């Protein structure tokens, strides 16, 4: 929900002089990302990407899972207790990261083999089309039509979409496409683009939900429409969305996107920026990602899986892969997770405020487990893989709680903070030490191009003393802001930079201690404004032994996750 910043976050009433006041309280820091829960090969790759790109490990981890989901969705189904043939293992993923946090480069390394295979397939397709047309062009009329009927165009091999809307994806599926991945590092385009305009958004959201749940695509058009109507069954669509928080802040609070079930289907995290810690040295520059054994092994696995044919019926384009089943231990682990998340949806429960999200956690865990197991070449989903999947989904739920609580900062304060970060970006800080508001409207970030929103944000930054002005037209950055920033940089450094995720290329073993998810108290809903996730030190072994002493049906039950 979007709150009134005056009522929820009172305006400062202290004198104009002095250092800036924080726009958003510290309790909104993201929960620790469970990178240690990844299976060995994928964990090593994510750590290598984070190290070489100097990107948040959350961002690298999500890109690695996104690549694995692309590879798995056409080759295996996730188990489902109500569907004998299983359910798609496609994933919808959303990762929030600030501008400059290196979203594109993280995605490039994770998808390197996939992108290259797509490029080669589309190049070959283009050559085949040109060859057919070169033979058809000299022909005229009926002869040309007969030739093209005898030599039809090969199907378009396209599977990746970035700068697109939902409409062309639906069209390609109806025309015979089977698999698609809609991935973009500009998530604001998806939420603010043509697909989710006011007049079509409900239908688009409904279509995306059907695509996720069963792989069904449908389009109804008037008879005069050249594109025409149609439908397609058993297709696969994954979404990897990397977005700036300010670009999707309003969408994350949109009741339709939340309550209709679109956002609850996303595996979600928010990255902690490493800006200010990404220093370069001659030794660092000499290191090359393509020489890293961890990434070489990851790319080799991607290439091997790409060479495995997807289970596609050639006559219909339907995707009919086998279901990857669970071991008995994995099923018991999943049941504990499912029942716990269900119990926590009760009044005063941890997930009482995000029931649409928590109610889908069980199915999402099965999908994630299937993706992890397939990429790691497991014959079945074992207990370790299920534990990893459940921890990732629980982290996602914790993040949704953080973005859903009643004390969530309103969009205007999020934008004000983003504007200050933009003004003080090292590459432009000298130019914007002082400026005229009209100049900001012309050359500033997109969300200040509107004069009304620009003036509102400038007024807030003036009142919170981040900017100073004598006439309301000319502004300058408060020189005392450096004092405020030092505390923020210290907090970022305490989390650990990219160097902390660098592991020896030979180290591929799963750690013995898997820190379980943070657990707020039963009074969470009443004390959420001051709650901050803390990393637990309880090991998986101790938690497992504790499981045996817990009453499974009781209110005090807590699983390993």
MARMARSE-874544 format. One record per residue (C-alpha): x, y, z. Coordinates in steps of 0.5 Angstrom, whole numbers, padded with zeros to 4 digits, always signed. Example, Ala and Ser with C-alpha at 12.3 -4.5 7.8 and 13.67 -1.06 7.14 Angstrom:
2
+0025-0009+0016/+0027-0002+0014/
END
This chain:
561
+0000+0000+0000/+0002+0007-0001/+0002+0011+0005/+0002+0019+0006/+0009+0021+0008/+0007+0026+0012/+0003+0022+0016/+0007+0016+0016/+0014+0019+0016/+0013+0026+0019/+0017+0032+0016/+0023+0034+0020/+0022+0040+0024/+0029+0042+0026/+0033+0048+0023/+0035+0048+0016/+0042+0048+0018/+0046+0041+0020/+0047+0035+0016/+0042+0031+0012/+0036+0027+0015/+0035+0020+0013/+0030+0019+0008/+0028+0012+0009/+0030+0008+0016/+0035+0003+0016/+0030-0003+0018/+0029-0003+0011/+0036-0006+0009/+0035-0013+0005/+0035-0020+0009/+0042-0024+0007/+0041-0027+0001/+0042-0035+0002/+0048-0036-0003/+0051-0042+0001/+0044-0046+0000/+0046-0046-0008/+0048-0053-0010/+0056-0053-0011/+0056-0052-0019/+0051-0046-0019/+0054-0043-0012/+0061-0043-0015/+0058-0040-0022/+0054-0034-0018/+0060-0033-0013/+0065-0032-0019/+0060-0027-0023/+0060-0023-0017/+0067-0023-0016/+0069-0021-0023/+0063-0016-0024/+0064-0013-0017/+0056-0014-0017/+0052-0016-0011/+0052-0023-0010/+0044-0023-0010/+0044-0021-0017/+0049-0026-0019/+0045-0031-0016/+0038-0030-0019/+0042-0029-0026/+0045-0036-0025/+0038-0039-0023/+0035-0035-0029/+0039-0039-0034/+0038-0046-0031/+0031-0045-0031/+0031-0043-0039/+0035-0050-0040/+0030-0054-0035/+0023-0051-0037/+0023-0055-0044/+0026-0061-0041/+0023-0063-0035/+0017-0062-0031/+0016-0060-0023/+0012-0065-0019/+0005-0064-0017/+0001-0068-0012/-0005-0066-0016/-0003-0067-0023/+0000-0074-0025/+0004-0071-0031/+0007-0065-0027/+0007-0058-0028/+0012-0053-0031/+0018-0051-0028/+0019-0045-0031/+0020-0039-0026/+0018-0032-0026/+0024-0028-0022/+0025-0021-0020/+0031-0018-0018/+0032-0010-0015/+0038-0007-0016/+0040+0000-0017/+0043+0004-0023/+0050+0002-0024/+0050-0004-0020/+0052-0008-0026/+0045-0012-0028/+0047-0013-0035/+0054-0015-0034/+0052-0021-0029/+0046-0023-0034/+0051-0023-0040/+0056-0028-0036/+0050-0033-0033/+0047-0033-0040/+0053-0033-0044/+0052-0040-0047/+0045-0039-0048/+0046-0033-0052/+0051-0036-0057/+0046-0041-0058/+0041-0037-0060/+0045-0032-0064/+0047-0038-0068/+0040-0041-0069/+0037-0035-0071/+0043-0033-0076/+0042-0040-0079/+0035-0039-0080/+0036-0032-0083/+0040-0036-0088/+0035-0041-0089/+0030-0036-0091/+0034-0032-0095/+0036-0038-0099/+0028-0040-0100/+0026-0033-0102/+0032-0032-0107/+0029-0038-0111/+0022-0036-0110/+0023-0029-0112/+0024-0030-0120/+0018-0034-0120/+0011-0030-0121/+0004-0031-0119/+0002-0039-0118/+0008-0042-0119/+0011-0037-0114/+0006-0040-0109/+0007-0047-0111/+0014-0046-0110/+0013-0043-0103/+0008-0049-0101/+0013-0054-0103/+0018-0050-0099/+0015-0047-0093/+0019-0043-0089/+0023-0046-0083/+0020-0044-0076/+0023-0038-0072/+0028-0041-0067/+0027-0035-0063/+0026-0036-0055/+0029-0030-0052/+0025-0023-0051/+0028-0017-0048/+0025-0011-0051/+0018-0013-0052/+0011-0014-0050/+0007-0020-0048/+0003-0019-0055/+0009-0022-0059/+0010-0027-0055/+0003-0030-0055/+0003-0029-0063/+0010-0033-0063/+0007-0039-0059/+0000-0039-0063/+0005-0039-0069/+0008-0045-0067/+0013-0043-0062/+0014-0047-0056/+0019-0044-0051/+0021-0037-0049/+0025-0033-0044/+0023-0026-0043/+0029-0023-0039/+0030-0015-0039/+0035-0011-0034/+0030-0005-0035/+0024-0008-0031/+0020-0001-0031/+0019-0003-0038/+0015-0009-0037/+0011-0006-0031/+0010+0001-0035/+0010-0001-0042/+0004-0003-0047/+0003-0009-0044/+0000-0007-0037/-0003+0000-0040/-0010+0001-0036/-0014-0002-0042/-0011-0008-0043/-0007-0010-0036/-0012-0014-0033/-0012-0019-0039/-0005-0019-0040/-0004-0021-0033/-0009-0026-0033/-0005-0029-0040/+0001-0029-0036/-0002-0033-0030/-0004-0038-0035/+0002-0038-0038/+0006-0039-0032/+0001-0044-0029/+0000-0049-0035/+0003-0046-0041/-0003-0044-0044/-0003-0038-0049/-0010-0035-0052/-0011-0029-0057/-0018-0027-0059/-0018-0022-0065/-0024-0019-0070/-0024-0023-0076/-0021-0017-0080/-0015-0017-0076/-0009-0020-0080/-0006-0023-0074/-0012-0027-0072/-0014-0031-0066/-0011-0037-0064/-0009-0041-0058/-0003-0046-0056/-0003-0051-0050/+0003-0054-0046/+0008-0048-0048/+0013-0045-0043/+0015-0038-0041/+0020-0036-0036/+0021-0029-0034/+0028-0026-0031/+0026-0019-0029/+0032-0014-0027/+0029-0007-0025/+0031-0001-0021/+0027+0000-0014/+0025+0007-0016/+0022+0004-0023/+0018-0001-0020/+0016+0002-0013/+0009+0003-0015/+0008-0003-0019/+0010-0007-0013/+0004-0004-0009/-0001-0005-0014/-0007-0008-0011/-0009-0012-0018/-0002-0014-0019/-0001-0017-0012/-0008-0020-0011/-0010-0023-0018/-0003-0027-0017/+0002-0024-0022/+0007-0022-0017/+0006-0027-0012/+0009-0032-0017/+0015-0029-0017/+0022-0031-0014/+0024-0024-0011/+0030-0021-0008/+0033-0014-0007/+0040-0013-0008/+0045-0009-0003/+0049-0004-0007/+0056-0005-0007/+0057+0002-0010/+0063+0005-0006/+0067-0001-0005/+0068-0003-0012/+0076-0001-0013/+0080-0003-0018/+0088-0005-0018/+0092-0008-0023/+0092-0015-0021/+0084-0014-0021/+0084-0012-0028/+0089-0018-0030/+0084-0023-0028/+0079-0025-0034/+0073-0028-0032/+0073-0033-0038/+0079-0036-0035/+0076-0038-0028/+0075-0045-0028/+0068-0044-0024/+0065-0041-0030/+0068-0045-0035/+0065-0051-0031/+0058-0047-0031/+0059-0046-0038/+0060-0053-0040/+0054-0055-0036/+0050-0050-0040/+0053-0053-0047/+0052-0060-0045/+0044-0059-0043/+0043-0054-0049/+0045-0060-0053/+0040-0064-0050/+0034-0064-0054/+0028-0061-0051/+0021-0065-0051/+0017-0062-0056/+0012-0065-0061/+0014-0063-0068/+0007-0063-0070/+0004-0059-0065/+0010-0055-0062/+0007-0058-0055/+0012-0059-0049/+0011-0065-0046/+0017-0067-0042/+0018-0072-0036/+0017-0070-0029/+0023-0070-0024/+0020-0074-0018/+0022-0073-0011/+0026-0078-0006/+0022-0079+0000/+0026-0075+0004/+0025-0069+0000/+0018-0070+0000/+0018-0070+0008/+0022-0064+0007/+0017-0060+0003/+0011-0062+0007/+0015-0059+0013/+0016-0053+0009/+0009-0053+0006/+0005-0054+0013/+0010-0048+0016/+0008-0043+0011/+0001-0045+0011/+0001-0044+0019/+0004-0037+0018/-0002-0035+0014/-0006-0035+0020/-0008-0028+0024/-0001-0025+0027/+0003-0030+0023/+0009-0029+0020/+0006-0029+0013/-0001-0026+0015/+0000-0020+0011/+0002-0023+0005/-0002-0029+0004/-0003-0029-0004/+0005-0030-0004/+0005-0035+0002/+0000-0039-0001/+0004-0040-0007/+0011-0042-0004/+0010-0049-0004/+0009-0050-0011/+0014-0045-0012/+0019-0049-0008/+0018-0055-0013/+0019-0051-0019/+0026-0048-0016/+0028-0055-0014/+0026-0058-0020/+0031-0053-0024/+0036-0054-0019/+0036-0061-0019/+0036-0062-0027/+0042-0057-0028/+0046-0061-0023/+0044-0067-0026/+0041-0071-0021/+0036-0077-0023/+0031-0074-0017/+0030-0068-0013/+0034-0070-0006/+0033-0067+0000/+0039-0063+0000/+0036-0060-0007/+0029-0059-0004/+0032-0056+0002/+0036-0051-0002/+0030-0049-0006/+0026-0048+0000/+0031-0043+0003/+0031-0039-0003/+0023-0039-0003/+0023-0037+0004/+0028-0031+0003/+0023-0029-0003/+0018-0029+0002/+0022-0025+0007/+0023-0020+0002/+0016-0019+0000/+0014-0018+0007/+0019-0013+0008/+0016-0009+0001/+0009-0011+0004/+0009-0008+0011/+0005-0002+0013/+0011+0002+0015/+0014+0001+0007/+0016+0008+0005/+0012+0011+0000/+0014+0012-0007/+0016+0019-0006/+0021+0018-0001/+0024+0012-0005/+0024+0017-0011/+0028+0022-0007/+0033+0018-0005/+0034+0015-0012/+0035+0022-0014/+0040+0024-0009/+0044+0018-0011/+0044+0020-0018/+0046+0027-0017/+0052+0024-0013/+0054+0019-0018/+0062+0020-0018/+0061+0021-0026/+0057+0027-0025/+0057+0029-0018/+0062+0035-0020/+0057+0038-0025/+0051+0037-0020/+0054+0040-0014/+0049+0046-0016/+0044+0047-0021/+0037+0050-0023/+0031+0046-0023/+0030+0047-0030/+0036+0044-0032/+0034+0038-0027/+0028+0037-0031/+0031+0037-0038/+0037+0033-0036/+0036+0029-0030/+0033+0022-0029/+0026+0020-0032/+0022+0021-0026/+0024+0028-0025/+0022+0030-0032/+0015+0031-0030/+0015+0038-0027/+0010+0037-0022/+0014+0031-0019/+0021+0034-0020/+0018+0040-0015/+0015+0035-0010/+0022+0031-0010/+0026+0038-0009/+0022+0040-0004/+0023+0034+0000/+0030+0034-0001/+0030+0041+0001/+0026+0040+0008/+0030+0034+0009/+0037+0038+0008/+0040+0034+0003/+0039+0040-0002/+0040+0047+0000/+0037+0053-0004/+0035+0061-0002/+0030+0062-0008/+0027+0055-0009/+0030+0055-0016/+0037+0054-0015/+0040+0048-0011/+0046+0046-0008/+0048+0039-0005/+0049+0040+0002/+0056+0039+0004/+0055+0036+0010/+0052+0030+0007/+0059+0027+0007/+0058+0026+0014/+0052+0022+0013/+0054+0018+0008/+0060+0015+0012/+0055+0011+0016/+0052+0008+0010/+0059+0006+0007/+0061+0003+0013/+0055-0001+0013/+0056-0003+0006/+0063-0005+0008/+0060-0009+0014/+0056-0014+0009/+0062-0015+0005/+0065-0014-0002/+0066-0018-0008/+0072-0020-0005/+0068-0024+0000/+0065-0029-0005/+0071-0031-0008/+0073-0038-0007/+0078-0042-0010/+0076-0045-0016/+0077-0052-0014/+0073-0051-0008/+0066-0054-0010/+0064-0057-0003/+0057-0056+0000/+0058-0052+0007/+0056-0056+0013/+0053-0051+0016/+0047-0048+0013/+0044-0042+0016/+0036-0043+0017/+0032-0037+0015/+0031-0031+0020/+0024-0032+0024/+0021-0026+0027/+0017-0027+0034/+0009-0028+0034/+0008-0021+0035/+0011-0019+0028/+0006-0016+0025/+0005-0011+0031/+0013-0010+0031/+0015-0010+0024/+0017-0003+0024/+0023-0004+0028/+0025-0011+0025/+0031-0012+0022/+0033-0019+0019/+0039-0022+0022/+0043-0028+0020/+0042-0034+0024/+0048-0038+0027/+0044-0045+0028/+0047-0050+0023/+0043-0055+0019/+0045-0061+0023/+0043-0058+0030/+0036-0056+0027/+0035-0063+0024/+0036-0065+0031/+0031-0060+0034/+0026-0062+0028/+0025-0069+0032/+0023-0066+0038/+0018-0061+0035/+0011-0063+0035/+0009-0062+0028/+0002-0061+0029/+0003-0056+0034/+0003-0048+0034/+0011-0048+0036/+0013-0052+0030/+0019-0050+0026/+0022-0053+0020/+0029-0053+0018/+0028-0048+0013/
END
